[in-house]
Amino acid sequence: MEAIKSYKTLIEAPIDLIEEYFKVKQRALEVIFSVKLSKKAHLSFNKEDSESLEMSC
């Protein structure tokens, strides 16, 4: 058996990077919770996204 000791180091991130991370996370949660549930899950896409999805299939 081998024992491994780990060390925690603090990493300083720029505040604007942290703010953008939380904006992206908030947007992702909004999309996840905007799913309407009935017997099937329905996602709403704008016209351009919908067309690109249809072409990729």
C-alpha positions in Angstrom: 0.0 0.0 0.0 1.2 3.5 -0.9 0.4 6.6 1.0 0.2 9.9 -0.9 0.2 13.3 0.8 -1.5 16.1 -1.0 -1.0 19.8 -0.6 -3.5 22.6 -1.3 -2.2 25.6 -3.1 -4.2 28.8 -3.6 -4.5 30.1 -7.1 -5.3 33.7 -7.6 -7.7 34.2 -10.6 -8.5 37.6 -12.1 -11.8 38.9 -10.8 -13.2 39.4 -14.3 -12.6 35.7 -15.1 -14.5 34.7 -12.0 -17.4 37.1 -12.9 -17.6 35.6 -16.4 -17.6 32.1 -15.0 -20.6 32.9 -12.9 -22.4 34.6 -15.8 -21.9 31.5 -17.9 -23.0 29.2 -15.1 -26.1 31.4 -14.5 -27.0 31.2 -18.2 -26.6 27.4 -18.3 -28.9 27.1 -15.2 -31.5 29.3 -16.9 -31.5 27.1 -20.0 -31.7 23.9 -17.9 -34.6 25.2 -15.8 -36.4 26.6 -18.8 -37.2 23.1 -20.0 -40.9 22.6 -20.0 -41.9 19.2 -18.8 -45.0 17.3 -20.1 -44.7 13.8 -21.4 -41.7 14.9 -23.3 -39.1 17.6 -22.7 -39.2 20.6 -24.9 -36.4 23.0 -25.5 -36.8 26.3 -27.2 -34.2 27.4 -29.7 -34.0 30.6 -31.8 -34.4 30.3 -35.6 -30.7 30.1 -36.4 -29.9 27.4 -33.9 -33.0 25.4 -34.9 -32.0 25.5 -38.6 -28.4 24.5 -37.8 -29.6 21.5 -35.8 -31.9 20.4 -38.6 -29.0 20.6 -41.1 -26.6 18.6 -38.9 -29.0 15.6 -38.6 
